[in-house]
């Protein structure tokens, strides 16, 4: 029995990056041999075991064969006669197909990898040095999720290129309809992880280059070639603007719901009637309608869906809010449900800031709307609504009328705060 550290742990070690998770493969062993040493079986689809002390995963060397289109079934063969090279051959990219032999540490019962004796039959170290993402073998085509995984790695390793032969292979997979058979959960999982990488725009770039974006997210693919408004650098179309917005969200450390909102906030511009270009009149409501279909199709989590919906409908109003009257500001806060969900509102404003700063020449510009609206919310929240409600009841009011009294009190508080605040200059 031989044990090797494999996959991302070896790759990141060679790149000098922090290694988060360790993956191990066991060659020449049976499930019984591992359980006899105290390993705990946990794998459902193939033999995976937890180390008795570290709880890290150790998988028996295996081969795989796709038995259905998409990601709907694999035939797995795991036995002592499966070689390390066969196990590495089933992996997605050469940079993930490098193995380091491991030796047991008697004192701790753990295993220590030897990076001076790497096993690299598919040229992973060469591609790491050349900064190339390349498929290992033609078995790549058996799992279309790998197209999404490669796009995600492109977003993580932004200075890596994709090998031409790998792009050609992905093109062929798309043409054969493989991505159309992907299950929604896997698509969302990989998209979400890609959005959280260092440069999310690379994920869209790779998916678009191979044709997969038009199948997975046609609402987004349509944005390329759609002109921006003249004052926003018309040479940068809406698709490129979207990529800049996503990278701004990464730069600002935005959480996933904010990044998903940034991804979907301009969907309606891809369906703007010709006579409304490039002003995109009414694109907010069109974006909200299209967003609903995307969320249903990909089974997007509720938190991401709700923030994206508000951003799609209200980002234009939030951008213009520096010119709003106190009454209009309070109505905006109410439509965004800011009083009940102030943290969600803060995330909505962050997404709008990413949209405003995701434009040529505005990357370093301030976004005064965000602090102004947060201040307005704070002032309006300070209104003693219980006292106002009691006064309304004493005056014979009830139901919606009490809400009107509270609304007016909040408007008055925001007006008083605005009248005493210094003027700010709005960004586009």
Secondary structure by P-SEA (a helix, b strand, c coil): cbbbbbcaaaaaaaacccccbbbbbbccccaaaaaaabbbbcccccbbbccccccbbbbccbbbbbcccccccccccccccccaaaaaaacccccccbbbbbbbcccccbbbbcccccccccaaaaaaaaccccccccccccccaaaaaaaaaaaaaccccccaaaaaaaaaaaaacccccccaaaaaaaaaaaaacccaaaaaaaaaaacccccccccccccccccccccccccccaaaaaaaaaaaaaaacccaaaaaaaaccccccccccccccccccaaaaaaaaaaaaaaaaacccaaaaaaaaaaaccaaaaaacccccaaaaaaaaaaacccccaaaaaaaaaaaaaaaaccccccccccaaaaaaaaaaaaaaacaaaaaaaaaaaacccaaaaaaaaaaaaaaaaaaaaaaccbbbbcc
